[in-house]
Amino acid sequence: MRRRPGIGGLQTHAAARDQFRLLGENVAKIRTDLMKEQLATFRSQLEDFARKHKNDIRKNPAFRSQFHEMCAKVGVDPLASNKGFWAELLGIGDFYYELGVQIVDICLATRAHNGGLINLQELCHLLRQRRKSDRGVVSEDDCLRAISKLKVLGSGFEVISVGKRKLVRSVPTELNKDHNEILELAQAQGFVTVDEVERRLSWSSGRAIDALDTLLDEGLAMIDDGHRDGRRRYWFPCVSPISSSTAVDS
């Protein structure tokens, strides 16, 4: 018959378990303290780096992007507030705030033309035109960071991917898979026809017309009926080579 452990054995086992638990807690605390110390060191070095290269960070978009990546690795967000060390040292909080305001202005000015969906490259081009004295210092990465801060407005500002392109959406319009496939198809020429959608996507006529009508109702497409073949073209300014600059200028 197997003997059960006595009171002394149980006490010894409990004491050993407590010792292992305390040892584990001490090891975890040492690791946590070490990580905090390393992060503090990294942040201090990052501040020294920022002081030394602040002009490059302000003026060179590629350098600025790499700096943001360094900050992210140590849990620092220079854009979290317009006040404090980073804002006073670099002024990049004000830089992205200004970009955000200009992005909103451009999206509003071009909304009647593109329905609130604009190609990211075109948006950056229009931004550089507006910032005439600083045309070379705004990159797509800068635009993306500024747009990410606009999400707090809750007004639909976000970046979506359609095929190989990034589009900036400034209206709370929900695009489903069918809409995205049509926009991706339109990237080749800037427009599609019902026949082309049916043939290229293997859709029924009803499915193609329904999706195109929805995009038309949302203001994302324009109709062109002036062709000899009698086929209606659905133009999409957000992916077509037609620029929105005239809308901005007007």
Contacts in CASP RR format, 6 or more apart in sequence:
PFRMAT RR
TARGET T0000
AUTHOR 0000-0000-0000
METHOD contacts of the structure
MODEL  1
MRRRPGIGGLQTHAAARDQFRLLGENVAKIRTDLMKEQLATFRSQLEDFA
RKHKNDIRKNPAFRSQFHEMCAKVGVDPLASNKGFWAELLGIGDFYYELG
VQIVDICLATRAHNGGLINLQELCHLLRQRRKSDRGVVSEDDCLRAISKL
KVLGSGFEVISVGKRKLVRSVPTELNKDHNEILELAQAQGFVTVDEVERR
LSWSSGRAIDALDTLLDEGLAMIDDGHRDGRRRYWFPCVSPISSSTAVDS
5 13 0 8 1.000
39 74 0 8 1.000
39 75 0 8 1.000
42 73 0 8 1.000
42 74 0 8 1.000
43 74 0 8 1.000
43 76 0 8 1.000
46 70 0 8 1.000
46 71 0 8 1.000
46 74 0 8 1.000
46 76 0 8 1.000
47 85 0 8 1.000
47 89 0 8 1.000
49 67 0 8 1.000
49 70 0 8 1.000
50 57 0 8 1.000
50 67 0 8 1.000
50 86 0 8 1.000
50 89 0 8 1.000
50 90 0 8 1.000
51 89 0 8 1.000
53 63 0 8 1.000
53 67 0 8 1.000
54 89 0 8 1.000
54 90 0 8 1.000
56 63 0 8 1.000
57 63 0 8 1.000
57 64 0 8 1.000
57 67 0 8 1.000
57 90 0 8 1.000
57 92 0 8 1.000
58 64 0 8 1.000
58 90 0 8 1.000
58 91 0 8 1.000
58 92 0 8 1.000
58 95 0 8 1.000
59 137 0 8 1.000
60 137 0 8 1.000
61 136 0 8 1.000
61 137 0 8 1.000
61 138 0 8 1.000
61 139 0 8 1.000
61 141 0 8 1.000
61 142 0 8 1.000
62 139 0 8 1.000
64 92 0 8 1.000
64 139 0 8 1.000
64 141 0 8 1.000
64 142 0 8 1.000
65 139 0 8 1.000
65 141 0 8 1.000
65 142 0 8 1.000
68 78 0 8 1.000
68 141 0 8 1.000
68 145 0 8 1.000
71 77 0 8 1.000
71 78 0 8 1.000
76 86 0 8 1.000
78 86 0 8 1.000
78 87 0 8 1.000
78 90 0 8 1.000
78 92 0 8 1.000
78 93 0 8 1.000
79 92 0 8 1.000
79 93 0 8 1.000
79 96 0 8 1.000
79 145 0 8 1.000
79 149 0 8 1.000
81 87 0 8 1.000
82 93 0 8 1.000
82 94 0 8 1.000
82 97 0 8 1.000
86 92 0 8 1.000
86 93 0 8 1.000
87 93 0 8 1.000
87 94 0 8 1.000
95 142 0 8 1.000
96 142 0 8 1.000
96 145 0 8 1.000
96 146 0 8 1.000
96 149 0 8 1.000
97 149 0 8 1.000
99 127 0 8 1.000
99 138 0 8 1.000
99 142 0 8 1.000
99 143 0 8 1.000
99 146 0 8 1.000
100 146 0 8 1.000
100 147 0 8 1.000
100 149 0 8 1.000
100 150 0 8 1.000
102 127 0 8 1.000
102 130 0 8 1.000
102 131 0 8 1.000
103 123 0 8 1.000
103 127 0 8 1.000
103 143 0 8 1.000
103 146 0 8 1.000
103 147 0 8 1.000
103 150 0 8 1.000
103 157 0 8 1.000
103 168 0 8 1.000
104 150 0 8 1.000
104 157 0 8 1.000
104 170 0 8 1.000
106 118 0 8 1.000
106 123 0 8 1.000
106 126 0 8 1.000
106 127 0 8 1.000
106 130 0 8 1.000
106 248 0 8 1.000
107 116 0 8 1.000
107 118 0 8 1.000
107 123 0 8 1.000
107 157 0 8 1.000
107 168 0 8 1.000
107 170 0 8 1.000
108 170 0 8 1.000
109 244 0 8 1.000
109 247 0 8 1.000
109 248 0 8 1.000
110 116 0 8 1.000
110 118 0 8 1.000
110 126 0 8 1.000
110 244 0 8 1.000
110 247 0 8 1.000
110 248 0 8 1.000
111 170 0 8 1.000
111 171 0 8 1.000
112 247 0 8 1.000
113 237 0 8 1.000
113 244 0 8 1.000
113 246 0 8 1.000
113 247 0 8 1.000
114 220 0 8 1.000
114 237 0 8 1.000
114 238 0 8 1.000
114 244 0 8 1.000
114 247 0 8 1.000
115 171 0 8 1.000
115 218 0 8 1.000
115 219 0 8 1.000
115 220 0 8 1.000
115 237 0 8 1.000
115 238 0 8 1.000
116 169 0 8 1.000
116 170 0 8 1.000
116 171 0 8 1.000
116 173 0 8 1.000
116 219 0 8 1.000
116 220 0 8 1.000
116 238 0 8 1.000
117 167 0 8 1.000
117 168 0 8 1.000
117 169 0 8 1.000
117 170 0 8 1.000
117 171 0 8 1.000
117 173 0 8 1.000
117 220 0 8 1.000
117 238 0 8 1.000
118 167 0 8 1.000
118 168 0 8 1.000
118 170 0 8 1.000
118 237 0 8 1.000
118 238 0 8 1.000
118 244 0 8 1.000
119 165 0 8 1.000
119 166 0 8 1.000
119 167 0 8 1.000
119 168 0 8 1.000
119 238 0 8 1.000
119 239 0 8 1.000
120 140 0 8 1.000
120 143 0 8 1.000
120 144 0 8 1.000
120 159 0 8 1.000
120 165 0 8 1.000
120 166 0 8 1.000
120 167 0 8 1.000
120 168 0 8 1.000
121 140 0 8 1.000
121 165 0 8 1.000
122 243 0 8 1.000
122 244 0 8 1.000
123 143 0 8 1.000
123 168 0 8 1.000
124 138 0 8 1.000
124 139 0 8 1.000
124 140 0 8 1.000
124 143 0 8 1.000
125 243 0 8 1.000
125 245 0 8 1.000
126 244 0 8 1.000
126 245 0 8 1.000
126 248 0 8 1.000
127 138 0 8 1.000
127 143 0 8 1.000
128 134 0 8 1.000
128 135 0 8 1.000
128 136 0 8 1.000
128 138 0 8 1.000
129 135 0 8 1.000
129 245 0 8 1.000
129 248 0 8 1.000
130 248 0 8 1.000
131 137 0 8 1.000
131 138 0 8 1.000
140 166 0 8 1.000
143 168 0 8 1.000
144 159 0 8 1.000
147 157 0 8 1.000
147 158 0 8 1.000
147 159 0 8 1.000
147 168 0 8 1.000
150 157 0 8 1.000
151 157 0 8 1.000
151 158 0 8 1.000
155 170 0 8 1.000
155 171 0 8 1.000
155 172 0 8 1.000
156 169 0 8 1.000
156 170 0 8 1.000
156 171 0 8 1.000
156 172 0 8 1.000
157 168 0 8 1.000
157 169 0 8 1.000
157 170 0 8 1.000
158 168 0 8 1.000
158 169 0 8 1.000
159 166 0 8 1.000
159 167 0 8 1.000
159 168 0 8 1.000
159 169 0 8 1.000
160 166 0 8 1.000
160 167 0 8 1.000
160 169 0 8 1.000
160 175 0 8 1.000
160 180 0 8 1.000
161 167 0 8 1.000
162 180 0 8 1.000
162 183 0 8 1.000
162 184 0 8 1.000
162 187 0 8 1.000
162 239 0 8 1.000
163 180 0 8 1.000
163 184 0 8 1.000
163 187 0 8 1.000
164 187 0 8 1.000
165 187 0 8 1.000
165 239 0 8 1.000
167 183 0 8 1.000
167 238 0 8 1.000
167 239 0 8 1.000
169 175 0 8 1.000
171 218 0 8 1.000
173 218 0 8 1.000
173 220 0 8 1.000
175 183 0 8 1.000
178 207 0 8 1.000
178 211 0 8 1.000
179 211 0 8 1.000
179 214 0 8 1.000
179 215 0 8 1.000
181 201 0 8 1.000
182 192 0 8 1.000
182 197 0 8 1.000
182 201 0 8 1.000
182 211 0 8 1.000
182 212 0 8 1.000
182 215 0 8 1.000
183 215 0 8 1.000
183 220 0 8 1.000
183 236 0 8 1.000
183 238 0 8 1.000
183 239 0 8 1.000
185 192 0 8 1.000
185 196 0 8 1.000
185 197 0 8 1.000
185 200 0 8 1.000
185 201 0 8 1.000
186 192 0 8 1.000
186 234 0 8 1.000
186 236 0 8 1.000
186 239 0 8 1.000
186 240 0 8 1.000
187 239 0 8 1.000
189 240 0 8 1.000
190 235 0 8 1.000
190 236 0 8 1.000
190 239 0 8 1.000
190 240 0 8 1.000
190 241 0 8 1.000
190 242 0 8 1.000
191 224 0 8 1.000
191 233 0 8 1.000
191 234 0 8 1.000
191 235 0 8 1.000
191 236 0 8 1.000
191 240 0 8 1.000
192 212 0 8 1.000
192 233 0 8 1.000
192 234 0 8 1.000
192 236 0 8 1.000
193 231 0 8 1.000
193 232 0 8 1.000
193 233 0 8 1.000
193 234 0 8 1.000
194 205 0 8 1.000
194 208 0 8 1.000
194 209 0 8 1.000
194 212 0 8 1.000
194 231 0 8 1.000
194 232 0 8 1.000
195 231 0 8 1.000
197 203 0 8 1.000
197 208 0 8 1.000
197 211 0 8 1.000
197 212 0 8 1.000
198 204 0 8 1.000
198 205 0 8 1.000
198 208 0 8 1.000
201 208 0 8 1.000
212 221 0 8 1.000
212 234 0 8 1.000
215 221 0 8 1.000
215 234 0 8 1.000
215 236 0 8 1.000
216 223 0 8 1.000
216 234 0 8 1.000
220 236 0 8 1.000
220 238 0 8 1.000
221 234 0 8 1.000
221 235 0 8 1.000
221 236 0 8 1.000
222 234 0 8 1.000
222 235 0 8 1.000
222 236 0 8 1.000
222 237 0 8 1.000
223 232 0 8 1.000
223 233 0 8 1.000
223 234 0 8 1.000
223 235 0 8 1.000
224 232 0 8 1.000
224 233 0 8 1.000
224 234 0 8 1.000
224 235 0 8 1.000
225 232 0 8 1.000
225 233 0 8 1.000
227 233 0 8 1.000
235 242 0 8 1.000
237 244 0 8 1.000
END
